[in-house]
Amino acid sequence: MSETVKRRYDSPRRRAQAAETRRQILVAAQRLFEEQGYASTSVAAIAAEAGVALKTVYVTFETKSGVLRALWNLLLRGDDESTPIADRDWYRAVLAEPDPERQIRRVAHGSRLVKERVGAVFGVIRSAAPVDPDIAALWERIESEFYENQKEIVASLSSRKALRTGLDIRRATDILWSLNHPDVWLLLVGKRGWSPEAFEKWLREAISAQLLKPRDPR
């Protein structure tokens, strides 16, 4: 009986320790992936950087691609919860916003916050996809989910008759997907040195100009 009580007592502590070890590995992996690239970063290097045994990394994530996939999910969502972006409160608030211009403002702000977390790792995934089948599958999933999320935003604008005359949902989604794509963040912020604030302002203005009906001047 006492052993059972002890196991139950220790369980929360073991879970906390496992979560901290997982966090250490992901922090180390992010640093190495961003500095050296995916191909040049070994699992052994990740373990050494995290200060854990090599076996611990494999037990926790199974493969190097598993480490990168877990890192992407953590940075994309901003926490350890498994709730997908489509079910997040901030994304649901974007869809529920009744004013189209405020809705676009929410889109641009949310996009900036996500890309500040995940932008550099997105570049790692993009460059690793051609050489690793597991990362190629992750890349395909990222592209597909991102497009569907943009489509939902466009559909909500269309339901309020806010889209420019002549724009159907498919074309408008293509436009929003292109403007909001992480590649654009990597070009403007990563390559050209734009501030995140400047990117957010540009994105808001670009989306509004491309998708929304002009304001009635009256």
Contacts in CASP RR format, 6 or more apart in sequence:
PFRMAT RR
TARGET T0000
AUTHOR 0000-0000-0000
METHOD contacts of the structure
MODEL  1
MSETVKRRYDSPRRRAQAAETRRQILVAAQRLFEEQGYASTSVAAIAAEA
GVALKTVYVTFETKSGVLRALWNLLLRGDDESTPIADRDWYRAVLAEPDP
ERQIRRVAHGSRLVKERVGAVFGVIRSAAPVDPDIAALWERIESEFYENQ
KEIVASLSSRKALRTGLDIRRATDILWSLNHPDVWLLLVGKRGWSPEAFE
KWLREAISAQLLKPRDPR
18 60 0 8 1.000
19 80 0 8 1.000
21 50 0 8 1.000
21 52 0 8 1.000
21 56 0 8 1.000
21 60 0 8 1.000
22 60 0 8 1.000
22 70 0 8 1.000
24 50 0 8 1.000
24 51 0 8 1.000
24 52 0 8 1.000
25 46 0 8 1.000
25 47 0 8 1.000
25 50 0 8 1.000
25 52 0 8 1.000
25 56 0 8 1.000
25 57 0 8 1.000
25 60 0 8 1.000
25 61 0 8 1.000
25 67 0 8 1.000
26 67 0 8 1.000
26 70 0 8 1.000
26 71 0 8 1.000
26 74 0 8 1.000
27 50 0 8 1.000
28 46 0 8 1.000
28 49 0 8 1.000
28 50 0 8 1.000
28 51 0 8 1.000
29 41 0 8 1.000
29 46 0 8 1.000
29 49 0 8 1.000
29 50 0 8 1.000
29 67 0 8 1.000
29 68 0 8 1.000
29 71 0 8 1.000
30 71 0 8 1.000
30 75 0 8 1.000
30 121 0 8 1.000
31 49 0 8 1.000
32 41 0 8 1.000
32 45 0 8 1.000
32 46 0 8 1.000
32 49 0 8 1.000
33 41 0 8 1.000
33 68 0 8 1.000
33 71 0 8 1.000
33 121 0 8 1.000
33 124 0 8 1.000
34 120 0 8 1.000
34 121 0 8 1.000
34 124 0 8 1.000
36 45 0 8 1.000
37 124 0 8 1.000
37 127 0 8 1.000
37 128 0 8 1.000
38 64 0 8 1.000
38 68 0 8 1.000
38 124 0 8 1.000
38 125 0 8 1.000
38 127 0 8 1.000
38 128 0 8 1.000
38 131 0 8 1.000
38 132 0 8 1.000
38 135 0 8 1.000
39 128 0 8 1.000
39 131 0 8 1.000
41 64 0 8 1.000
42 64 0 8 1.000
43 54 0 8 1.000
43 57 0 8 1.000
43 58 0 8 1.000
43 63 0 8 1.000
43 64 0 8 1.000
43 67 0 8 1.000
44 54 0 8 1.000
46 57 0 8 1.000
46 64 0 8 1.000
46 67 0 8 1.000
47 53 0 8 1.000
47 54 0 8 1.000
47 56 0 8 1.000
47 57 0 8 1.000
50 57 0 8 1.000
57 67 0 8 1.000
61 67 0 8 1.000
61 70 0 8 1.000
63 134 0 8 1.000
65 132 0 8 1.000
65 134 0 8 1.000
65 135 0 8 1.000
65 138 0 8 1.000
66 134 0 8 1.000
68 121 0 8 1.000
68 124 0 8 1.000
68 125 0 8 1.000
68 128 0 8 1.000
68 135 0 8 1.000
68 138 0 8 1.000
69 134 0 8 1.000
69 135 0 8 1.000
69 138 0 8 1.000
71 121 0 8 1.000
72 118 0 8 1.000
72 121 0 8 1.000
72 122 0 8 1.000
72 125 0 8 1.000
72 138 0 8 1.000
72 142 0 8 1.000
74 80 0 8 1.000
75 117 0 8 1.000
75 118 0 8 1.000
75 121 0 8 1.000
76 85 0 8 1.000
76 114 0 8 1.000
76 117 0 8 1.000
76 118 0 8 1.000
77 83 0 8 1.000
77 84 0 8 1.000
77 85 0 8 1.000
77 88 0 8 1.000
78 117 0 8 1.000
84 145 0 8 1.000
85 91 0 8 1.000
85 145 0 8 1.000
85 149 0 8 1.000
86 145 0 8 1.000
86 148 0 8 1.000
86 149 0 8 1.000
86 152 0 8 1.000
90 106 0 8 1.000
90 110 0 8 1.000
91 149 0 8 1.000
93 106 0 8 1.000
94 103 0 8 1.000
94 106 0 8 1.000
94 107 0 8 1.000
94 110 0 8 1.000
94 153 0 8 1.000
94 156 0 8 1.000
95 152 0 8 1.000
95 153 0 8 1.000
95 156 0 8 1.000
97 103 0 8 1.000
97 106 0 8 1.000
98 160 0 8 1.000
100 157 0 8 1.000
100 160 0 8 1.000
100 162 0 8 1.000
100 212 0 8 1.000
101 208 0 8 1.000
101 212 0 8 1.000
103 153 0 8 1.000
103 156 0 8 1.000
103 157 0 8 1.000
104 204 0 8 1.000
104 207 0 8 1.000
104 208 0 8 1.000
104 211 0 8 1.000
104 212 0 8 1.000
105 204 0 8 1.000
107 153 0 8 1.000
107 176 0 8 1.000
107 180 0 8 1.000
107 203 0 8 1.000
107 204 0 8 1.000
107 207 0 8 1.000
108 200 0 8 1.000
108 201 0 8 1.000
108 203 0 8 1.000
108 204 0 8 1.000
108 207 0 8 1.000
109 200 0 8 1.000
109 204 0 8 1.000
111 180 0 8 1.000
111 200 0 8 1.000
111 203 0 8 1.000
112 196 0 8 1.000
112 197 0 8 1.000
112 199 0 8 1.000
112 200 0 8 1.000
112 203 0 8 1.000
115 122 0 8 1.000
115 182 0 8 1.000
115 185 0 8 1.000
115 189 0 8 1.000
115 196 0 8 1.000
115 199 0 8 1.000
116 196 0 8 1.000
118 182 0 8 1.000
119 182 0 8 1.000
119 185 0 8 1.000
119 186 0 8 1.000
122 142 0 8 1.000
122 182 0 8 1.000
122 185 0 8 1.000
122 186 0 8 1.000
123 182 0 8 1.000
123 186 0 8 1.000
125 135 0 8 1.000
125 138 0 8 1.000
125 139 0 8 1.000
125 142 0 8 1.000
126 139 0 8 1.000
126 183 0 8 1.000
128 135 0 8 1.000
129 135 0 8 1.000
129 136 0 8 1.000
129 138 0 8 1.000
129 139 0 8 1.000
130 136 0 8 1.000
146 177 0 8 1.000
146 181 0 8 1.000
147 173 0 8 1.000
147 177 0 8 1.000
150 173 0 8 1.000
150 176 0 8 1.000
150 177 0 8 1.000
150 180 0 8 1.000
151 169 0 8 1.000
151 173 0 8 1.000
153 176 0 8 1.000
154 163 0 8 1.000
154 169 0 8 1.000
154 172 0 8 1.000
154 173 0 8 1.000
154 176 0 8 1.000
154 211 0 8 1.000
155 169 0 8 1.000
157 163 0 8 1.000
157 172 0 8 1.000
157 211 0 8 1.000
157 212 0 8 1.000
158 169 0 8 1.000
158 172 0 8 1.000
161 213 0 8 1.000
162 211 0 8 1.000
162 212 0 8 1.000
162 213 0 8 1.000
163 169 0 8 1.000
163 172 0 8 1.000
163 211 0 8 1.000
163 212 0 8 1.000
163 213 0 8 1.000
164 210 0 8 1.000
164 211 0 8 1.000
164 212 0 8 1.000
164 213 0 8 1.000
164 214 0 8 1.000
165 213 0 8 1.000
167 175 0 8 1.000
167 211 0 8 1.000
172 211 0 8 1.000
175 210 0 8 1.000
175 211 0 8 1.000
176 207 0 8 1.000
176 210 0 8 1.000
176 211 0 8 1.000
178 184 0 8 1.000
179 203 0 8 1.000
179 206 0 8 1.000
179 207 0 8 1.000
179 210 0 8 1.000
180 203 0 8 1.000
180 207 0 8 1.000
185 199 0 8 1.000
188 194 0 8 1.000
188 199 0 8 1.000
188 202 0 8 1.000
189 195 0 8 1.000
189 196 0 8 1.000
189 199 0 8 1.000
194 202 0 8 1.000
END
